[in-house]
Amino acid sequence: MRILIAEDDYISRKFLFKFLSQYGECDLVVDGLEVLDAFMMSFKEKNPYDLICLDIMMPRVDGVKVLKTIREIEAQKGLLPEKRVKIIMTTALAETRYVKNAFEIGCEAYAAKPINTDKLVEVMEKLGLLEEKS
């Protein structure tokens, strides 16, 4: 599984990288423009990401705008919904309007910080990224 971790906070980034590395190859970016660059490059290389953990509050371009742009690019490329990258929004904010907006645009899930790793695994299983434990 290919995973892109978009997180401007060093501690959160390091934590997610360490945790998610056991499930696949992880790339790290620290702002919205880097997310879009990495996303586009993965397409060019025909090796797209399976999962993006996307922080809502990031420098340069915020996570909600990044999410919207990714979904627009996927639509332009004619990707079917089941072929789109799975996006889990992460935030320390308890701002429900941001989360609601992200779901309307097309994220698959939302994780509040500090991230609960058990719940994150559960979500990845529900999204079909991991084999569910029987």
N, C-alpha and C positions, 0 to 999 in steps of 0.2 A: 504494500500500500504506500502511496506517495502522499505526504502530508506537508502542508505549508502552515507554519505558525506565524501569525501576524500579531506582534505584541511589542509595544514600545517600552514597557516596564521590564527592566533587566531580570528581576527576581521571578516574575511570572513567566517570562520567556524561557529562562533556564529550567524552571520547574516543569513547564509543559514539554520542553524538548526532552528532558530526562525521562518523563513519564511516557510520552508518545513514541519515543525511539524504539521501545520494545514491540511496537505494532507495525513499524514501517520506517521508511527513509524520510527524515524530516529536514525541511529547509526553514531557515529563519529570516524574517524581515521585520523592520521596525517602523515602517510608516506605510500609508495607503498607496503612494506611488510605487513603492517597492513591491507591494502585493500585486498590483496590476502588471508590472514588468515581469515578475516571476510567473504569473498566470499566463500571460501572452507567450513567454518563452517556452513554457511547458507545452503549449499548443503547437508552436512552431516545430518543436522537437518531437511531436507526436507522442508525448509522454505526459499526459495531463495529470493533475493532482486528483486524488480520490477524496481528500478532505482538506478543508481550510478552516483553521481555528482563527477567527477574525475578531480582534478587539474593536469595540464600537468607538472608543475614544483614542484616536491616533493622530500624530502630527501630519501635516500637509493635506491629507485627504482622510476624512473619517470613515470608519468601517461601514456605515450605512450607505454612503456614496459609492464605496468600493463594491459592496454587494450588488447595488443597482447596476453598476457598470459591468460587472462580471455576468450578471443575468442577461443584460442587453447583448453582450458579445456572444454568449451562448445561443441566444435567440437568432441573432444574425447568421450564425454558423449552422442554424437549423438543428441544433441538438435537441433530442427528445428529453423530457423531464427526467427520465430514469438514467440518462447518460450524463446529466449535469454533475458538476462537482458538488459534493455535500458540504454545506457551510454551517458551522456552529459559531454563533456570535458569543463573544465573552465580554463581560463588563463588570466593573465594580459598582456601577450606577444602579440604583433601584428605580431608574426612570422607565416606567412602563410604556410611555409613548415611543421611546426609541426601540424598545423590544417589539412592540406592536407593529411599528413601521417596518422593522426588519423582517418580520414574518409575512407582512403584506407583500414585500418586495421578493421574498423567496428564500429566506434562510430555512434550514431544516430544524434547527434547535437553538437553544440559548443556555448558556452556563454562567452563573453568577460567580464572581470571585469572592473569596478563595474557591478555586475549583475543587469540587468533590469528585475524586478520581473514580469511585465506584459508580456514581451517576454518569460520568463521562463514558465509561466503558459500556454501561447499559444503553446509552444513547447511540453509541457507535454500533452496537449489536442491532438495535432497532432499525438503524439506517442501512443495515446489510453490509457494513464494513468489516465486521468481525463475525466469526462463528459464534452463535449463541451457545452458552454453556447449558448442558442438559442436566 
